Amino acid sequence: LPVDPFDLVIFGGTGDLALRKLLPAMFHRFVDGQVPAASRIIGVAREGLDDAGYRSLVRDVLADGGGASDRIEAFLPLLRYLPLDARKDEGWEAFAALVDEQPEHIRVFYLSTSPELFVDICNRLGSHGLNGPNSRVVLEKPIGRDLASAMCIIEAVGRVFSETQTFRIDHYLGKETVQNLLALRFGNALFEPLWNAGHIDHVQITVAETLGLGRRAGYYDRAGALRDMVQNHMLQLLCMVAMEPPASLAPDAVRDEKLKVLHALKPVDMRNVAQLTVRGQYKAGAIDGERVPGYLEELDDGHSNTETFVALKAEIANWRWAGVPFYLRTGKRLATRLSEIVVAFKSVPHSIFDASAGPLAHNRLVLRLQPDEGVKLWLTIKHPGPGGLRLRHVPLDMSFAEAFGVQQPDAYERLLLDVVRGNPTLFMRRDEVEAAWRWIDPILAAWGAAGEPPRPYAAGSWGPSAAVALIERDGRTWNEDS
Ligand code: BG6
């Protein structure tokens, strides 16, 4: 759907997220004709660039990403740049004047900065009158570093922008497969009757990355994998799998159901943290045959207890999910880039087959988020041909790219335009963010009290062996059939 011309202001406009995700997302929407040419994208950061310098930086990024040069040249005039330090007064008058050049435009202020700057930036936006009804603010995760700091930020931002103007982004909610989970669960009669502790043995959620720290050491080393990935993306995925059917797709209908799941998570704290969680940190290793340095070698001072890997076992204490473990794992510098949700069903109650038929396996529904988004349903069938009844485990396999012949849009493409349209369904409501921190805080506290260093794992592996033990102790294994 087309939108009216708008202004997107990116604070942190030269940062990793802006260059890797936000600007390419805008470019792709522009190429598809969804970003009107009168729109403006204003990069703001401390670097002393001008419009030309910024355009040339973005030109290189888009060209590296394979953008056609005539399209890139058509896109670049939308870009503006203003040097600004969120903590200093100078430059804000000029900034406000630049934004005010287009009073009719919807204004999206995207705070792709450290959360410590959110309040300063919002206060200044407010004091320059830039928080009117056509303004929206987008907050990148993680919001804060624990519940208390998150609440301070949320309240301070809330004094400048109303809840309907505030978009707390979790880009995992914009991924096609995650939205497809809604279609799959609630658009088919097949799954929902089985979607409970009576039929599901366990759920696995894996988000594995091959990337290391890159340019983000300053942020990442203070955050770690639990804050960076679990508090937001992983818990949001868990909510989408576990929530009760919402009555509609109205923003609050969906968010109310997700919130109930967060409230029902069983606490993980001092008493059980050692059994239920594993933290790891990568050492040097090889990924796709290429040597990569260890985490500590990527840091300036070479010291850190920050985890780059987390595995944990969560449980949802409610009627639907009692006793069904949700195993979560995420890490940097793992063997391959892979994100998936695996719903493992219980085995049949009784086998009618001889032992010679081979073992009966569980049905598994695998939702692949990346790379190659798609859905696989593992079934047991008879091996074709004579030679008796031998059982085989095979997938019904659907790749979205093959089935629909289109490149899947990046999550940010969808979400940025949702902000312009004012649709908050795929954004986190304040109480969701708080509930997620409420569950995460005791884990952080228990880790802090235990004071143990993260377990080492080689870059290019699947994390510390303790993560394998976490699930194998329960007689289960991480999915390897993707
Ligand atoms: C971000 C995290 O939110 O998500 C990064 O801060 C991580 O550390 C990224 O690399 C992963 O996103 P995606 O879409 O590449 O899986």
Residues whose N, C-alpha, C, O or C-beta is under 5 A from the ligand:
A	BS01	BG6	D228
